Amino acid sequence: MSRVPAASDHFPDRYGHDVLSSGPPAHHRRRPVAREVPAQRDLVVEEASTGFTGAITRVEKIAGEMIVELEDGRGARRTFPLGPGFMIDGKPVVLTRAAPRAQAPVRKRSASGSVYVEGATARTARASRIWVEGTHDAELIQKVWGHDLRLEGIVVEQLEGADNLVERVQEFGPAAGRRLGILVDHLVPGSKESRIAAEVMKLGGARGNVAVLGHPYVDVWQAVRPARVGLREWPHIPKGTDIKVGSLAALGWPHADKSDIGLGWKRILATVRSYADVEPSLSGRIEELIDFVTVDPA
């Protein structure tokens, strides 16, 4: 009996023998390509060979090999070589070292704590002024607040004492846009300085244009935090003894003449790095005076 020829004997079957097949046999399929993923902290991955799944806690080099540490939901931690062999959402990945995060630029601060302006030129001097009693006051202010003063165009002038302050203020002629900020030593109730300050504020033109502020110290030396020179507190100097001489003697530093006093002050000033090394009872008043004299007239 002869066989009836099948249609396939004459025409090739383009669809294969299995009409439900979606493609060539499995052993001919291409394996999925693993994509590279940066190993960022807290990224959850699965280590394919062990099935250990956890969040990345760190990536570092140990014994010359980069490793990644995973922590699972129970707090267990394991380390694996960084590279291929990991899964995310069931798909293979190659963990790579993440690029370091860009650091936010750090703003440079001046000694006063204000933002330091690189390359800034000094502003033309204002008509307003800050007056202080002596050289040491001026040097301390310039060291800590000098950057701010240059930017604002504020000149600091010395009075060489407060005894003639009333006359000096009258000569200056304070007015709108021509303000005076005055810092005096030992401005406490009942002191000579407090009486002089009260007289100044009675002068014509002083109201709103003159500010007299001060600190409680007999001398500005004591406004430097004593710890900067190795003291727990500044010594009490008996009345009749020069406070600078007595302070240097307490420190065990030379104090025989003006030259020793000048060198002693330079040593003290050299310990001041910023406003943090100055007592708030002084630094706060300086900030107030700078604000006062930099108010532009309306």
Secondary structure, 3 states (H helix, E strand, C coil): CCCCCCHHHHCCCCCCCCCCCCCCCHHHCCCCCCEEEECCCCCEEEECCCCCEEEEEEEEEECCEEEEEEECCCCCEEEEECCCCEEECCEEEEEECCCCCCCCCCCCECCCCCECCCCCCCCCCCCCEEEECCHHHHHHHHHHHHHHHHHHCCEEEECCCCCCHHHHHHHHCCECCECEEEEECCCCCCCHHHHHHHHHCCCCCCCCCEEEEECCCCCHHHHECHHHHCCCCCCCCCCCCCHHHHHHHHHCCCCCCHHHHHHHHHHHHHCCCCHHHECHHHHHHHHHHHHHHCCCCC
